[in-house]
């Protein structure tokens, strides 16, 4: 089943936020998922099993760096097909 997931990672009590956040992006890439990184969250689209395995792995890697909170929304109803920008408004 194809799903989308929106993920936000909040590193806690860490001097530098980048390493934990980058570890999550790199983990998605290692699982073959293309992450669309935004200013407040990241979105991935793919097979549900792949997404859930990547999420578990990503949280584990981020937690090894330091304390963190990860919020995730998963949906099988809103994977957005890639269309030209002018077609999205129709």
N, C-alpha and C positions, 0 to 999 in steps of 0.2 A: 504494500500500500504506500502510495506517495503522500508525504506529509510535509508541512513546513514547521519550523521551530524558530521562535524569537527568544534569544538568550541575552540576559544581562548578568555580568559578573561584577561583584563589588568586593575588591580586596579590602580587608580590614586590618588596621594597625600595621600597615606596611609603609615604609618610607617611599617606595617607588611602586606605582600601580601597574606600569607597563609590563613587567615580566609575567605576572599572573594572567593578564588579559591576552598577551601574545601567546602564552602557552595554550590557551583555549583555541585561538585561531589556528595555530599550528596543528593542534590535535584534530580539528575538523578537516584540515587539508590532508593529514595522514590517513584519515578514514575516507578520503575521496570526495568530501563535501566542499563545495565552493561557498565560502562565507562572504556574505555581503555585510561588511562592517560599517555601522553607523556611529553617530556620536554617543548614543545611549544604549544601543543594543546591536546584536548581530543576528542575521537571519540566514538559515540554511534550508534547503529543500532537497528531499531525497527519500529513499526507502525508510520506512519507520524503524526497522531493525537496525539499520546503519546509524540513523540519527540517535536512537536511544543508547546504542553502544558507544558512540562518540561522546554523548553527553556524560555518561558515567566516567569514561576515560578522561575527558576534559576537566571534570570537577576534581577527580583524583589528582591530576597533575597540578591544578591551581592550588589545591589544598596542601600539596607538598611544599609549595612556595611559602604559604602562610594562611592565616585564617581568611575565609571568604564566604560570601553569600552569592548563590546563583539562583536567578529566577528564570523560569522557562515556561513558555506557552507553546503547546503543540496542537496543530490542527490538521485534520484531513479534509477540511472544507475550504481552506484558503490558500493552497499553493497557487501562486500567481504565474500564469503563463507569460513568458517573455514576449512582449509586443512592442512595436514602435511607440514612442511617447504619444504621438498624435492619436493612435488607436485606443489608448487606455482611457481616454476621456469620453468615449462613445457609450 
